[in-house]
């Protein structure tokens, strides 16, 4: 897999990767009525606000097969996103009725809640990331290569640690994160906050 910086033109292909892996590591199409909201929340803000922290992995045909995006400073990113990104997206996706408990409604409510910028481990693990690979690119070490690239960039920037959130219903992802050095920082009920030092 060839690794390179993500470009604005990659957004459609990376959105597809996000959607095809967006439901506990499986395809979110048919599970969410608006699966593109997953990319609008967990991918596109980074392409827009943190382009220097976004990388793509290309397959043999030079088509994107995976990506890693994130930020070295979660608190600063959250403030920028609140000012520059979330208001317009929230205006296009109004809150659903409070008794709507479908997955799409829960996702939309998460969009309207404040991002977790007060987590207790942010001093030691201020960076965070999102990583996704298409099924055919998994299990071959490509995820580890993307992660190593991101961690090395954080280390070079003097960032002490990085965290991520993972669903309790995605045991394969949890196993991968443990394999590349992440440990549980906090059990959030819905899943785990995991982190590693850089």
C-alpha positions as CSV (number, residue, x, y, z in Angstrom):
1,X,0.0,0.0,0.0
2,X,1.3,3.4,-1.0
3,X,0.8,6.1,1.7
4,X,0.4,9.8,0.8
5,X,-1.2,13.0,2.1
6,X,-4.9,13.2,1.6
7,X,-6.1,15.8,-0.9
8,X,-9.5,17.6,-1.1
9,X,-10.3,15.6,-4.2
10,X,-10.1,12.4,-2.2
11,X,-13.2,13.3,-0.2
12,X,-15.7,11.3,-2.2
13,X,-13.6,8.1,-2.2
14,X,-12.8,8.5,1.5
15,X,-16.4,9.1,2.3
16,X,-17.2,5.8,0.6
17,X,-14.6,4.0,2.7
18,X,-16.0,5.6,5.9
19,X,-19.6,4.5,5.0
20,X,-18.5,1.0,4.0
21,X,-16.8,0.5,7.4
22,X,-19.0,2.8,9.5
23,X,-21.2,0.4,11.4
24,X,-19.1,-1.4,13.9
25,X,-16.5,-2.0,11.2
26,X,-19.2,-3.2,8.7
27,X,-21.1,-1.5,5.9
28,X,-23.4,1.3,7.2
29,X,-25.5,1.4,4.0
30,X,-28.9,-0.1,4.8
31,X,-28.3,0.5,8.5
32,X,-28.4,4.3,8.5
33,X,-30.9,6.2,6.4
34,X,-28.2,8.9,5.9
35,X,-24.9,7.0,6.2
36,X,-23.0,10.0,4.7
37,X,-23.5,11.7,8.0
38,X,-20.8,9.4,9.4
39,X,-18.2,10.9,7.0
40,X,-19.5,14.4,7.7
41,X,-18.8,13.9,11.4
42,X,-15.8,11.6,11.5
43,X,-13.8,12.3,8.3
44,X,-14.6,15.6,6.5
45,X,-14.0,18.0,9.4
46,X,-10.4,16.8,9.4
47,X,-9.9,17.2,5.7
48,X,-11.3,20.7,6.1
49,X,-9.6,21.8,9.3
50,X,-6.5,19.6,9.7
51,X,-5.3,18.7,6.2
52,X,-1.7,18.2,7.5
53,X,-2.9,15.4,9.6
54,X,-4.7,13.3,7.0
55,X,-3.2,10.5,5.0
56,X,-4.5,8.0,2.4
57,X,-3.4,4.4,1.6
58,X,-3.7,3.5,-2.0
59,X,-4.0,0.0,-3.5
60,X,-2.2,-1.4,-6.5
61,X,-4.4,0.6,-8.9
62,X,-3.6,3.8,-6.9
63,X,-7.2,4.0,-5.7
64,X,-7.8,4.9,-2.0
65,X,-8.3,1.8,0.1
66,X,-7.9,3.3,3.6
67,X,-7.1,6.5,5.5
68,X,-6.1,7.9,8.8
69,X,-7.2,11.4,9.9
70,X,-7.0,13.3,13.2
71,X,-5.6,16.2,15.1
72,X,-2.7,16.7,17.4
73,X,-4.7,18.9,19.8
74,X,-8.3,17.8,20.5
75,X,-9.2,20.9,22.5
76,X,-8.1,23.3,19.8
77,X,-9.7,21.2,17.1
78,X,-13.0,21.1,19.0
79,X,-13.0,24.9,19.4
80,X,-12.3,25.5,15.7
81,X,-14.9,23.0,14.6
82,X,-17.5,24.6,16.8
83,X,-16.8,27.9,15.2
84,X,-16.2,26.9,11.6
85,X,-17.8,23.5,10.8
86,X,-20.5,22.1,13.1
87,X,-23.0,25.0,12.9
88,X,-23.6,24.6,9.1
89,X,-23.8,20.8,9.4
90,X,-26.2,21.0,12.3
91,X,-28.4,23.4,10.4
92,X,-28.7,20.8,7.6
93,X,-29.5,17.9,10.0
94,X,-32.1,19.1,12.6
95,X,-32.6,17.2,15.8
96,X,-35.0,14.2,15.5
97,X,-37.9,13.7,17.9
98,X,-36.7,12.8,21.4
99,X,-38.4,9.4,21.3
100,X,-36.8,8.4,18.0
101,X,-34.2,5.7,19.0
102,X,-33.1,4.6,15.6
103,X,-29.4,4.6,14.9
104,X,-29.7,7.5,12.5
105,X,-31.4,9.5,15.2
106,X,-28.8,8.7,17.8
107,X,-26.1,9.7,15.3
108,X,-27.8,13.0,14.6
109,X,-28.2,13.7,18.4
110,X,-24.4,13.1,18.7
111,X,-23.9,15.7,16.0
112,X,-25.8,18.2,18.1
113,X,-24.0,17.5,21.3
114,X,-20.7,19.1,22.2
115,X,-17.6,17.2,21.2
116,X,-15.8,15.5,24.1
117,X,-13.2,18.2,24.8
118,X,-13.1,17.7,28.6
119,X,-12.0,14.1,28.8
120,X,-9.9,13.4,31.8
121,X,-6.9,12.1,29.8
122,X,-6.5,15.0,27.3
123,X,-3.4,16.4,29.1
124,X,-1.5,13.1,28.6
125,X,-3.2,12.1,25.3
126,X,-4.2,15.4,23.6
127,X,-4.3,14.0,20.0
128,X,-7.0,11.8,18.5
129,X,-7.5,9.9,15.3
130,X,-9.9,8.0,13.1
131,X,-8.7,5.1,10.8
132,X,-10.6,3.1,8.3
133,X,-9.7,0.5,5.7
134,X,-11.8,-1.3,3.1
135,X,-12.3,-5.0,3.9
136,X,-9.9,-6.1,1.1
137,X,-7.1,-4.0,2.6
138,X,-7.5,-5.3,6.1
139,X,-5.3,-8.0,7.8
140,X,-2.2,-7.2,5.7
141,X,-0.4,-4.7,7.9
142,X,-1.7,-1.7,6.1
143,X,-3.5,-0.4,9.2
144,X,-0.4,-0.7,11.2
145,X,1.6,1.3,8.5
146,X,-1.0,4.1,8.6
147,X,-0.9,4.1,12.4
148,X,2.9,4.2,12.5
149,X,3.0,7.1,10.1
150,X,0.5,9.1,12.2
151,X,2.3,8.2,15.5
152,X,5.7,9.2,14.1
153,X,4.2,12.6,12.9
154,X,2.8,13.2,16.4
155,X,6.2,12.3,18.0
156,X,8.0,14.6,15.7
157,X,5.6,17.4,16.7
158,X,6.2,16.8,20.4
159,X,2.7,15.4,21.1
160,X,2.8,13.1,24.1
161,X,-0.1,10.8,23.4
162,X,-3.1,10.0,21.2
163,X,-6.6,8.6,22.0
164,X,-9.5,7.2,20.1
165,X,-13.0,5.9,20.7
166,X,-14.1,2.4,19.7
167,X,-17.4,0.6,20.0
168,X,-17.7,-2.3,22.4
169,X,-19.4,-4.1,19.5
170,X,-16.3,-3.9,17.3
171,X,-14.0,-6.5,18.9
172,X,-11.8,-6.8,15.8
173,X,-11.0,-3.1,16.0
174,X,-10.3,-3.3,19.7
175,X,-7.9,-6.2,19.0
176,X,-6.1,-4.2,16.3
177,X,-5.7,-1.1,18.5
178,X,-4.2,-3.3,21.3
179,X,-1.9,-4.9,18.8
180,X,-0.5,-1.4,17.8
181,X,0.0,-0.4,21.4
182,X,-3.2,1.2,22.6
183,X,-4.5,0.6,26.1
184,X,-7.9,1.3,27.7
185,X,-8.0,4.8,29.2
186,X,-11.7,4.7,30.2
187,X,-14.7,2.5,29.8
188,X,-17.5,4.7,28.3
189,X,-20.3,2.1,28.4
190,X,-20.9,2.3,24.7
191,X,-17.3,1.3,24.1
192,X,-13.8,2.2,25.1
193,X,-11.6,5.3,25.0
194,X,-8.2,3.9,24.2
195,X,-4.8,5.6,24.0
196,X,-1.1,5.2,23.6
197,X,1.9,7.4,24.3
198,X,3.9,8.6,21.3
